[in-house]
Amino acid sequence: MRPIQPLHDDAVVDGLGADLRSLRYTTDGVGDLLGEPANDALGRGIWWPALHATRHAPADDAGLATVARLFLLGSDEPETDVGQAFPTVGVDALIANGVLARSTESTVRAVLDIRPHADDVADYLVVSDQDAAMRSGPVAHDHVLGIGGASVSLARAVIRTPVRRALDIGTGCGIQALHLGAHCDEIVATDTNPRALAVARATARLNGMRWDLRPGSLFEPVAGERFDLIVSNPPFVVGSGAQDYIYRDSGMVGDALCAELIRQIPEHLNAGGTAQLLANWIVRDGEDWRDRVGGWLAGTGLDAWVVQRELADPISYVSLWLSDAGESPEAVADRGTRWLDWFSENSITGIGMGLITLRRRGDGEAGEPDQVLEEITAAGQEVTGPEAQAFLARRHYLRTTSDTQLLGARLCTAPVFLDEQSLPGEEGWQQVSASVHRPGGPGAVLGVDEVSRALFAGCRGEVPLGALIDLLAGFHGVDPDALATAALPVVREAIGRGILHQAT
């Protein structure tokens, strides 16, 4: 039986880190060991090429190959080989700290998943429990999830402006807190799962970091405190309220956890602070998901950008989450049937999944909250930290810039593509629509007509917008004021989507 507190001995954590670093157990080190094809295949979940590569590793890389098979491939390894790979910490200490377990009299296997992870700033080691693909049987109730697609997407979406205090709610293995370390002076991380806090503590120590780790749900551990940045990848899975697995099930019915999280955020954000979280929400037939999530935001006073990235039908949604737990086919069928029955009883036809970015206005910023809720599902248009930061800045510019000021501004068109769609006709190709899009910008697409296309082409930061409109009005023989009235909403939309910006 695994210990309640894995890696509870600081000396063992330090020795483990020293041994892994000496083996060059990093993203680059493992990549070089495996070679690009096998490393890429492993990233797609195809493990056997990596196993082949480690079996044929040079003698100098024998220790790294052993560790890669243990932690990345779930292989049973000879205890003598593992002992040689960990001369500082030793096999017995790793077993006593729940990192390894004996599989036979002469072999050991990994209990924890310890893997390298990198961003633009540094290379890290991340501790978690092994997922269902690496072990037989279902995962434990207190299973600590490792690096996944959701956690990576949130990390990429977080605004990385340096701040003093940050809060990570539902830290799990600590992946969000790791990324916060590069731009936050103080990090508080919470979780309801004691095992997750122990794992996160080990992750922090392995990477030379210190986090203020606290047990508890939502904002209970930080009552009365405020932060400059709040991030959360909470247990947002929509269900009946049963808590089968702590990493996915909040114990609250439906999407109540996400609603409650958003309701409490304003009391814990400093002026000018931001919060970013992943969320799921219920969608019922004939209802607009924006009304539901918009209801969560009502009364918060927060500016918001809500992006729905996916809309899953109940079968796809349930199948996604059942595939993670490693349960038997019979258990999967039973749990899935009960889950679908609950969806049907509550008239749930879909589940929206996306990212919510919130901002509390700074002192002196007046006006009604600016809340944008939109669906952006295209590949290559994922929300990133720079895009989220730029979105908030553009919305602030639009709120604080009058039409008169805008007409006097010199605007530039961002690097965009003009896309035209035409159909064959009696007189050849006839254009039926045209749009401009900013590559990589989430939702950065805007339909254009002949006038707006010419206006965007003329925005080179050289003359005021009003002068460009006057020139276009003269060319087309229309009233300049009427053209300005028609053009300004299009210009504002283009600024909001990052297609136009004020020249600097």
WOVEN-V529521 format. One line per field, one symbol per residue. phi: phi as a letter, one per 30 degrees, with the letter a starting at -180 (. if undefined). A space follows every 10 residues. Layout:
phi->???
This chain:
phi->.dddcdhdce dddddddddd dddidbdddd ddddiedddd dddcjccddd dddddcdded cddddddddd ccciddbedd dddddbddci deddddcidb bdcbdbbbbd cccbbdabbd cacbcccadd dddcadiddd ececdcdbed ddddeddddc debdbbbcci didjdddedd edbbdbbcbb adcedddddd ddeddecicb cdcbdkchce dbeicbbdbb bacddcddad jdcdbddccd icdicddddd eddceedbcd eidbbbbdab bdbceicced dddddddeid icdbbccdcb bcdeddddde dddddidded dddddddddd ddeddchcca bdbacccbbc ddejdcjdec bcbbcbcddi cddceedddd dddddddddc cddddddddc cbcddbcccb cbbdbdcjdc dcaaacbcei ddidbbdbcd dddddddddb icbdeddddd dddddcibdd dddddddedd ddddddcidc addc
